Amino acid sequence: MIIGIPRELDAGETRVPVIPDSVKRFTDQGAEVQIEAGMGQSVRIEDSAYEKAGATIVTDRTALLNNADIVLRLRKPSIEEVSQLKKGSIHISFLDPFNENELVDAFAAAGVTSISMEMIPRTTRAQKMDALSSQASLAGYAMVVLAAERLDKILPMMMTPAGTISPSRVFIIGAGVAGLQAIATAKRMGARVDAFDTRPVVKEQVESLGGKFVEIDLGETGQTAGGYANALTPEQVQMQLDGQKKVCAQSDIVITTAQLFGRPAPTVVTKEMLQAMKPGSVVVDLAVESGGNVEGSVAGEEVEIDGVKVIGLANMPGRVANNASQMYSANLHNLVLEYWNKETKQFDLDMEDEIIKGCVITHDGEMVNEMIKNIRGAK
């Protein structure tokens, strides 16, 4: 089989989908790997490194897409590029299938099997393929570093002959993968860390990292089977906002990571809460690309609201692109090699497999993913 890996064309994308180590894993299993020339430039990986790992460098992007049996990439393709894929081929990347109806339909019309990296189940067996988690972990780290750089104070307590500097206070809203990494990073940097999540089950994890779990009684909340927070009732949302306002007012940095799987992100910091914060405070909104957690945040921009810096920069994992590429590349090769038949040197697509059933969106000219079909049917 030919595995084709094109360059990422998005101007804001600094990550690459595959590094040479993964290429060697593929070629060692008998796959032919074709890389578009210059694919690794954003993380300073030369074409020669891919060639050394066994890849062929291709300058014709269209030919690469036409010939590949499996296409690996990071971001979703354009509709035009879907039409360039070989019928019966497999395309693997982030796809945003909840919102990209036209793209999903294009995959089905082209007879391409599309696999969405967002849809990898959060199970023990699938952990090594879970790109959402790998990238969220790095985003949690990058957010704290960015906020610390923007804040006009230091994070740790410091005792000097001129007096003692109190530690900065950091409030993390959402204690999923990104939030937990943000807690750990802020704590390592010496901040005093508070955290809140609608799922009381994460309290122990927050405290194990040195954070203080903020208790806000919302009644029955819980989480989905995939580990995501359930949507709150309007009454619960107001109770959450009231409780968080008091903590925000005392915080120097607020980091929001609250996301709902397949749905717009909830607003967890209102303008009223921003007004209660100290001038010069910093808020970072990780969910800005999926609707935003912070009222007034702007995707791709840093704005000031009532003296508070609100950061809505996109692609947080891309701020540490080297490691993000390394981890995403491992997620991809773990997925492919999990279903690789060493004898036939083919990717065996077992449509009854739990992981495959969760992440395959289109197959044999049809949309087959039950979750996406149900969501479309409900609209």
N, C-alpha and C positions, 0 to 999 in steps of 0.2 A: 504493500500500500504506500501511496505517496502522501506524506504529511506536509502540507503547505502552510507557511507562516508569513503573512504579509506585514508590512510596516503599519504602525498605528498612525492615522492621518490627523487625528484631532490635535489642534494647535496647543491645547492645554495639557496634553497627555505626555508625561515624562517617563512612564513605566514602559517596559517591553513585555510581551507575553511569554517568551521563552528564552532561557539563557543556555549557553553551550552545554552545561552539565545535563540538562534535560534532553538536548539533541543527542548526546552520546547514549543516553538510556534508550532512546528510540532506535537509533541505528544499531545498537548492540542486540536489539530484538528483531532485527531484519527489516525495519521500516526504511524507506527512502525519504529523506527530509530535504525539503526545498525552502530556502529562506530568501525573502526579498532583500535585495542589496540595501545596506544601510539600516536594517531593522533594529540593530542594537545601539545605534549612535547616541541616543539620549542617555544611556547609562555607560557610555564609553566602552562598549564591546564592539570590537572591529569584526568585519566580515571574516577575516582570517581565523578568528577564534572559533567561529561556527564551522568553517571548513575543516579545521583541525579536529572538531568533534564528529565530523562525518557528513556535514550538510553540503548541499549544492547551492551556490548563490545564484539567484535569478534576478535579472534586471527588468523583465517584462511582468508587471503586476497582473495584467489580465490573463496571461498564459499561466501564471502560477495558480490563479483561482480556477481557471478552466480545467487544469490537470489534476488538482489535488483530490484525493479520496477523503481526506480529513483536513479541515481548515481550523487552525488554532489561532485565536486572537484574543484581545482584551476587551475592547469596546465593540458594540454592535455595528454591523455593516450598514451601508446605505442600501436602499431598495435596488439601485442600479447594480451594485455588486452582487446582490443575491441572484440576479438573473445571469450572472457570469459563472455561477457555481455549477459543477457537474451534477446531473440528475443522479440521485442515489448516493451522493456524497454526504458527509457529516460535517456540520459546522458547530464549533464549540466556542462560546464567549459569553460575557454578560449580555443579556438581550432585553431586559426590562419588559418581559412579556405581558405584565399586567396593564401596561400603557401603550405598548407598540403593536396595536392591532394590525395595522397595515403591513408592518414588517413580518409578523407571524403569518399573515395570509400569503405574503410573497414567498416565504419559505415553503409553505404547503404547495403553492402553485408551481414552484420550481422542482418539486419532488425531492427536496433536501431535508435530511434529518437534522433538526436544530436542537442543540443542547444548551440550556441556560444555566450558567454558573450560579446565578442567584437561587436556583431551585434545587441545588444539592441538598438533600435532607440533612438535618442536624442530628445525625445518629453516630454512635461510636464508630461503626465501620466506615462511615463517610467522612470522618474528621479530617483525614489527610487530603481530602479533595475540597474541603469547605473554604472556598475563596472569599466568601463574605466575611467569615470570621478572621481569616488571615489578614485581610486588608483592613478590617475594622480595628484589629489590635494595633497595627501600625498607625492608623489614624488617631487612636487615643493618645499615643505617645506624641505624635506630631502636634496635636492641638495644644497640649500643655506647654511644649517648647515654644510654640508660636505665641501663646498668651503671655508666657513669661517674658518674652522679648518685647512685647507691646506694652506691658505693665511698667510704670515708672517706679517700681519698688522691687526689692529682692524678695525671693520666696522664703529662704530660711531665716530662722532667728540668728542674730549675730550679736555677740557681746564684744564691745570695743571700749577703749579708754574714753571715748566720747559719749558712751551710753549704750544701752541695749536696744537693738532693733527687734521689734516683735515679728513673728513669722506672718507671712501673708496668708489669707484665708481663701481656700479654693472650694467651690461648691460644684459637684458633679451631679447632673440630673440625668438619670438613666444609667443603670449599672449592668449593662450587657457587656459584650466583649470589649467594645471601645471604651465604655465607661470604666470598667475594671482596670484596663491598662492606663487610663488617664489618672485614676486614683493612685495606682502604684507609682506612676511617673512623678506626679505632684508630691507624693509623700517622700520619694527618694530625693527630690529637690529641696526638701525641708519645709514644705508648706503644711499648714493645718488644713486637713481635708474633711469636708462633710459630703455626704452623698445621699441621694434619694432615688428610689425606684418604686413603681407601683406594685412590684412583686416582693412581698415580705421575705420570700424564700432566699433572696440574695443578700439579706442582712449579714449572714455569717461570712460570706465572701468579702463583702465590703470591710468588715471588721478585721478579717484575716490579713488584709493589705494595709491596715493601720488607719483606715478611714472611720469616721463616726457616721453611723446610719441615722438619718433624720426620720423620726417617727411621725407619720401623718396618718391618722386613722381614716381610711377611705372605705371601710367595710369590705365586702367580698370583691377581690380583684383577680388574682391568679395569672396564669400564662397559658399560651397555646402549647400543643404537643411538640412544636418545634422550638420552644423556649422563648418565644416572643411574648411581650406583654399584651394582654387583652385590652381592647378599647374600653375606655371608661364612660360611664353615664355622664350627662351634663352636670349633675349634682356632684359627682365624684371629681370631675374636672375642676369645679370651682373650689372644692375643699382642698385639692392639691395646690392650686394657685395661691390660695390664702396662706397655706402652710409654708410654701416655698418663698413667698414674698419676704417673710421675716428673715430667712437665711440669706437671701440675695442681698438684703440691706446691709448685712454684716460682711459680705464677701468682697474680696478684691478681684477675683476671677470667677466667672460662672461658665461652665462648659456643659453644653446640652448634647445628648446623644440619643434622645428618645425617638425611636422609629417603630412603625407598625408594618409588619410584613405585607407587602402588596397594596398598602393604602397610604394616603398622604400622611406625613408626619404631624403629630399633634402640637399645638401651641402650648409651650410650657413656661415661657417667659413673656409676659405682656408688657406693653409700654408703661403701664402703671408700676410694674415691678422694676423696670429700668429706671423710672423716676425716683424710686426709693433707694437706688444704689448710689455709692459715693462717686463724685466726679473723678474721672481717670480710671475707673474700673473697666475691666475687659470682659466681654462675653463672646464666646466662640460657638457658632451654630453648625454642628456637624451635619444636621439634616436639611441644610438650606437647599440642596438640590432636589429634595423630595417633598417640598412644601414649606419646610422651615419650622424650627422649634421656637424661634424668637420673633416676636412681632416687630416688623420693621427691618429685619435682616434682608440683605440683597445678595442674590447668588453672584459669586465672583467679585464681590466688593467688600471694602471695609467702610462702614459709615459710623457717624457719631450721633447718638440720640440722647439728648439731655445730659451731655457730658460723659456718656458711657461709650466706649469703643465697641462696636458690634461687628464681629468678623464673620463674613459669610463666604470665605474663600472656598473654591471647589477643589476636589481631588486631594484631600488631605494625605492619603497614602502616597501620592506622587511627590510629596515633599521629602520623602525618604525613598526615592524611586529605586535605588539599588536593592535594598532589602525587600521592597514591595514586589519588584520583578522576580527576585529569587523565590519568594514565597508563592506568588501566583504561578510561576513556572512549575514549581513542585506540585501545586494543586492540579495543574493540567496533566503532567506526566503520570501522577498517581491515578487520575481518572482513566486515562487512556490505557495504561498498563494493567489496571484492574481487570479490563475486559479483553486484553490482548491474548490471542491464541498463538503460543510459541511455535506450534507445529505448522500451522497454515500461514503464520505471519500476517494475520488479519485481526481487525477489531470486531469482536463478536458482540453484536447488539442484542442482548437478552431482554426483550420487552417485558418479561415477567419479573425481572430483578427489581428489588425495592428501590435502589438508588436510581436506576434507569427510568423506572416509572415516574419518579418524582421530578427528574430534570429534563427529560425529552419533551419538547413542545410540539414538534411536527414530525411526522414519519409517513412514508408511502403516500404522499400527497394529501395528508389530512392533519388537522390539529388533533392530537391524541392526549394531551395533558388534561386530566380530569379537573384539577384546580382552576386552570385557565378557562376551560369550557364552562365550568359552573359560574365563574365570575362574569364571563361574557353573557351568559344566559340570564344573570340577575340584573344586568344593566338595562 
